[in-house]
Structures are given as C-alpha cells and as structure tokens.
Amino acid sequence: MDLVSLIPPKVFFTKGAGRHKHYLQSFELALRDAGISQFNLVSVSSILPPSCKRISREEGLKSLKPGQIVFCVMAKNSTDEPNRLIAASIGCAWPADPNIYGYLSEHHSFGEKEIVAGEYAEDLAASMLASTLGIEFDPEKAWDEREQIYKMSGKIIRTSNITQTAEGDKNGLWTSVVAAAVFVFDQSNSLVNNNLFGEKKPLLNS
C-alpha cells in the first residue's frame, strides 16, 4: 500500500455531548463522551469508500491507539445560550454495488429535534448519492417519499444517520455536541507497518 491507495476498509459511527464553562473544554468532553478524544482527529470530506464495512463503535475503538492520527467526517455544534437546542448529525448512504462509493453528510443545526436533524442529514447523503448514480427524483418531495424512490431503484441499498442533540445549559455553561463517522485501517495496512516513509537511517555516518 502507498499513499495514493490510502483507502479505509472500515468505518464506525459515534456521538457525544459535553458541558463546561469554557468552550474548548466542552468540546473536549463531547469528544470524550463519543470515545474519540484520545486521537489526533483529521476531518475529511464526504465520500464513503467502496466496500467500506460498518463496524461497531466498540470494535472500532479497539483497533485504534491513543495519539494515533485518525480520519473522520465530523459534525459539531456548540452554544452558551440557556435552553437553546443544538444538534450535530452524520448521514450515510450505501450503494447497492460495493464497487461504487457512497456518501456521508454533516449537518449541524439549532432548534431541531433529533429525528428532524437526523432525517435531514440522511436525506442529504442519499440525495448526493442518488444524483451521482443518475436516479431521477423530485427534490421537493418529502424525505420518506424520496427514500422509497431511492431504494426501489435498486441502486441504493440503505441509509442511516447518527445524531446528537442537547439543550444549552440553564446556567449558561458551554454545551457542545458531536457526531462522527470514524475510519479504521487494518493493522496490516498502517503507514508504519508498510514503511511508507522509508527505512530509518542514522543521522550521522558511523
């Protein structure tokens, strides 16, 4: 494997919320609640690689090490306004053909309940995949109608979302929410194991 074939074979989904008087620490606590605060997270865009297998959060976390650089698609939101409802959601659409890539979407909003924010993110991912696959649809139709059209086409096998909501702390603490799709590489495909950066050489000739 080389850098141009850095394609993750697995993905897991997670979410979390945190509260603190400081914004940054509330975000850290949300990441901790999601189980991913111990990694160096690198946000990437919205493509789900071909044949990418969904695994559980527990299985995914077992494959990662503290301090590791980890690629993810993340949605996040924060507020210090008392009782203000916030949401962060990741939508996902899997194509029926495993050789074709799918889509992930990030959505962060205010005033939306979990089901509303989740369906919006799911709809966004499905619509992006549908347009890529040439599925004709009316964007003005309700999500549940378009969902049936997508699945009846035989080109989209399933859609899903993971969504975290929270109300702003009544005493004005910062409240943060995160949702993420986290990519996992097989141990045999790690950059270190494959020596992509070359063999270690002494700084000085002996």
C-alpha positions in Angstrom: 0.0 0.0 0.0 1.2 3.5 -0.7 -0.2 7.0 0.0 -2.4 7.0 -3.2 -4.2 3.9 -2.0 -4.9 5.1 1.5 -8.5 3.8 1.4 -10.0 2.8 4.7 -11.9 -0.6 4.7 -14.0 0.0 7.8 -16.0 2.8 9.5 -17.8 3.2 12.7 -20.2 5.9 14.0 -20.2 7.7 17.3 -21.7 10.7 19.1 -21.3 12.6 22.3 -22.1 15.7 24.3 -20.2 17.8 26.9 -20.7 20.9 29.2 -18.1 23.2 30.7 -17.6 26.9 31.5 -15.0 27.0 28.7 -16.0 26.3 25.0 -12.9 24.2 24.2 -13.3 22.0 27.2 -16.9 21.4 26.5 -15.9 20.2 23.0 -13.2 18.0 24.5 -15.8 16.5 26.9 -18.1 15.8 23.9 -15.3 14.0 22.1 -14.6 12.1 25.3 -18.3 11.1 25.5 -18.0 9.9 21.9 -14.9 7.9 22.8 -12.5 9.6 20.4 -10.9 12.4 22.5 -7.6 10.4 22.7 -6.9 10.6 19.0 -5.5 13.2 16.6 -8.6 13.7 14.5 -8.3 14.8 10.9 -11.5 15.9 9.3 -12.1 14.7 5.7 -14.9 15.2 3.3 -18.0 13.2 2.4 -17.0 10.1 0.5 -17.7 6.6 1.9 -15.1 4.4 0.2 -16.2 1.4 -1.9 -16.8 -1.8 0.1 -16.3 0.1 3.4 -17.7 -2.1 6.1 -19.6 -0.7 9.0 -18.4 -2.0 12.4 -19.5 -1.2 15.9 -18.0 1.6 17.9 -16.6 -0.9 20.4 -14.8 -2.9 17.6 -13.5 0.3 16.0 -12.1 1.7 19.2 -10.2 -1.5 19.9 -8.4 -1.1 16.6 -7.1 2.4 17.4 -4.4 3.6 19.7 -4.1 6.9 21.8 -2.3 9.6 19.9 -3.0 7.9 16.5 -3.9 10.1 13.5 -7.5 9.2 12.8 -9.5 10.3 9.8 -13.2 11.1 10.3 -16.2 13.0 8.9 -17.4 15.1 11.8 -20.4 17.4 12.6 -20.2 19.6 15.7 -22.2 22.4 17.3 -22.0 24.5 20.5 -24.0 27.1 22.4 -23.8 29.0 25.7 -27.4 30.1 25.4 -29.6 28.6 28.1 -32.1 26.0 26.8 -31.1 26.5 23.2 -31.5 23.2 21.3 -28.5 22.2 19.2 -27.8 19.2 17.0 -25.0 17.5 15.2 -25.7 14.7 12.7 -23.9 12.5 10.2 -26.0 10.9 7.4 -24.8 8.0 5.3 -25.9 6.3 2.1 -24.6 3.0 0.9 -24.8 2.0 -2.8 -26.0 -1.5 -3.7 -22.9 -2.0 -5.8 -20.0 -2.4 -3.4 -17.6 -1.3 -6.1 -19.2 2.2 -6.0 -18.5 4.8 -3.4 -21.2 6.1 -1.1 -21.8 9.4 0.7 -21.5 10.8 4.1 -23.0 14.2 5.1 -22.5 16.6 8.1 -25.4 18.6 9.5 -25.3 20.9 12.5 -28.4 23.0 13.4 -30.3 24.9 16.1 -33.8 24.2 17.2 -34.1 20.8 15.6 -35.1 17.7 17.4 -33.0 14.5 16.9 -35.4 12.9 14.4 -35.6 16.1 12.3 -31.8 16.7 12.2 -31.1 13.0 11.6 -33.5 12.7 8.7 -32.1 15.9 7.1 -28.6 14.5 7.3 -29.7 11.1 5.9 -31.7 12.8 3.2 -28.6 14.9 2.2 -26.4 11.9 1.9 -28.9 9.9 0.0 -29.7 12.8 -2.4 -26.0 13.3 -3.2 -25.6 9.6 -3.9 -28.8 9.5 -6.0 -27.6 12.3 -8.2 -24.2 10.6 -8.7 -26.0 7.4 -9.7 -28.4 9.1 -12.1 -31.5 8.4 -10.1 -34.3 10.8 -11.1 -36.1 12.3 -8.1 -38.1 15.4 -7.2 -36.2 17.3 -4.5 -39.5 19.0 -3.4 -41.0 15.7 -2.3 -40.9 14.6 1.3 -37.9 12.6 2.5 -39.9 9.4 3.1 -41.2 9.5 -0.5 -37.8 10.0 -2.0 -36.4 7.3 0.3 -38.7 4.8 -1.3 -37.8 6.0 -4.8 -34.1 5.6 -4.0 -34.4 2.1 -2.6 -36.8 1.0 -5.3 -34.2 2.0 -7.9 -32.1 -0.9 -6.7 -29.0 1.3 -6.7 -29.1 2.4 -3.0 -29.2 -0.4 -0.5 -29.7 1.6 2.7 -29.4 4.9 4.5 -28.8 5.8 8.1 -27.9 8.6 10.5 -26.3 9.2 13.9 -27.4 12.3 15.7 -26.6 14.0 19.0 -28.8 16.8 20.4 -28.6 18.7 23.6 -30.2 21.8 25.3 -28.0 24.7 26.3 -27.1 24.6 30.0 -29.6 26.5 32.0 -26.8 28.3 33.9 -25.0 29.3 30.7 -22.2 26.8 30.6 -21.0 25.9 27.1 -22.7 22.9 25.7 -21.2 21.0 22.8 -22.4 18.1 20.6 -20.5 16.0 18.1 -21.4 13.2 15.7 -18.7 11.4 13.6 -18.0 8.7 11.1 -14.6 7.3 12.0 -12.4 5.5 9.5 -10.4 2.5 10.5 -7.5 0.8 8.7 -6.5 -2.8 9.1 -3.3 -3.1 11.1 -1.5 -4.7 8.1 -2.3 -1.5 6.1 -0.9 1.0 8.6 1.6 3.5 7.3 4.2 2.4 9.8 3.9 -1.3 9.1 4.2 -0.7 5.4 7.2 1.6 5.9 5.9 4.2 3.6 8.3 6.8 4.9 11.3 4.7 4.2 13.7 2.9 6.5 15.0 4.7 9.4 18.6 6.0 8.8 21.1 7.2 11.3 21.6 11.0 11.4 25.4 10.6 11.2 27.5 8.1 9.5 29.2 5.8 11.9 
